[in-house]
């Protein structure tokens, strides 16, 4: 496949998935075709979770690996996605509960608070390091 064909295939998948699911009931979407196969809903959750949690972050990391410059602009771009997501949440969404591999079960608000505290810790670390190396 050429690069254009790859991008076309990747770009067409969400529309194809939507067309395949169109008009099906919740029961049909969660029904497994056989005991060993995923339902349509399970397959879509796999695609969504992989894209959101693995593929896009991995592509960003791959771009930065061995990069000849300090990756602050890449971090800014990645963080802007997070900020846009959080700003788009309604008040009730901040109380949604989820599970993280490292923090366990917590609300979106609690996770955002953890991220802010994590930032402050590492910014302090960067400030101390700069003071030592810059003199």
C-alpha positions in Angstrom: 0.0 0.0 0.0 1.2 3.5 -0.7 1.1 6.1 2.1 -2.0 7.6 0.6 -3.7 4.2 0.5 -2.8 3.6 4.1 -4.2 7.0 5.2 -7.4 6.3 3.1 -7.9 2.9 4.7 -7.3 4.2 8.2 -9.6 7.2 7.6 -12.4 5.0 6.2 -12.6 2.6 9.1 -14.8 4.8 11.4 -17.4 5.3 8.7 -17.4 1.6 7.7 -17.9 0.6 11.4 -20.7 3.1 11.7 -22.5 1.7 8.6 -22.1 -1.8 9.8 -23.6 -1.0 13.2 -26.4 1.3 11.8 -29.9 0.0 12.6 -28.9 -2.8 14.9 -30.3 -3.0 18.4 -28.2 -3.1 21.6 -28.9 -6.8 21.8 -27.7 -7.4 18.3 -24.5 -5.3 18.9 -23.6 -7.2 22.0 -24.4 -10.7 20.6 -21.4 -12.8 19.9 -21.5 -14.8 16.6 -19.9 -17.7 18.4 -18.5 -18.3 21.9 -14.9 -17.6 20.9 -15.6 -14.5 18.8 -16.1 -10.9 19.9 -19.4 -9.1 19.5 -19.6 -5.9 17.4 -19.6 -3.8 20.5 -16.6 -5.6 21.9 -14.7 -5.1 18.6 -15.6 -1.4 18.5 -14.5 -1.0 22.2 -11.2 -2.7 21.3 -10.7 -0.3 18.3 -11.6 2.8 20.4 -9.5 1.8 23.4 -6.6 0.9 21.3 -6.7 4.1 19.3 -7.2 6.4 22.3 -4.9 4.6 24.8 -2.2 2.9 22.7 -1.9 3.8 19.0 -2.0 7.6 19.1 0.3 7.9 22.2 2.6 5.3 20.7 2.9 7.2 17.4 3.7 10.4 19.4 6.4 8.6 21.3 7.9 7.1 18.2 8.2 10.5 16.7 10.1 11.7 19.7 12.4 8.7 20.1 15.9 9.8 19.2 14.7 13.3 18.4 17.5 15.8 18.1 15.8 18.5 20.1 14.1 18.8 23.5 10.5 17.6 23.0 8.7 20.5 24.8 6.6 21.4 21.7 5.5 17.8 21.3 4.5 17.8 25.0 2.6 21.0 24.5 0.6 19.5 21.6 -0.2 16.4 23.6 -1.2 18.4 26.6 -3.4 20.6 24.5 -5.5 17.5 23.5 -6.0 16.7 27.2 -6.9 20.3 28.0 -9.4 20.5 25.1 -10.9 17.2 26.3 -11.3 18.4 29.9 -12.7 21.8 28.8 -15.3 20.0 26.7 -16.7 18.1 29.7 -19.9 19.0 31.4 -20.1 19.4 35.1 -21.6 15.9 35.6 -18.8 14.4 33.5 -16.2 15.5 36.0 -17.7 13.1 38.5 -17.6 10.1 36.1 -15.7 7.2 37.6 -13.1 5.3 35.8 -10.1 3.0 36.5 -6.5 3.7 35.8 -3.6 1.2 35.9 -1.6 3.2 38.4 -4.2 5.2 40.4 -7.0 2.7 40.6 -10.7 3.8 40.6 -11.3 7.5 40.8 -13.3 10.3 39.2 -12.2 12.4 36.2 -11.8 15.4 38.5 -9.7 13.4 40.9 -7.5 12.2 38.1 -7.1 15.7 36.7 -6.1 16.8 40.2 -3.6 14.0 40.4 -2.2 15.1 37.0 -1.9 18.7 38.2 0.0 17.6 41.3 2.2 15.4 39.2 3.0 18.4 36.9 3.9 20.6 39.9 6.3 17.9 41.2 8.1 17.5 37.9 8.2 21.2 37.2 9.9 21.7 40.6 12.3 18.9 39.6 13.1 20.6 36.2 13.6 24.0 38.0 16.1 22.4 40.4 17.9 20.6 37.6 18.1 23.8 35.5 19.5 25.7 38.5 22.3 23.1 38.8 23.2 22.8 35.1 22.8 26.5 34.2 24.8 27.7 37.2 
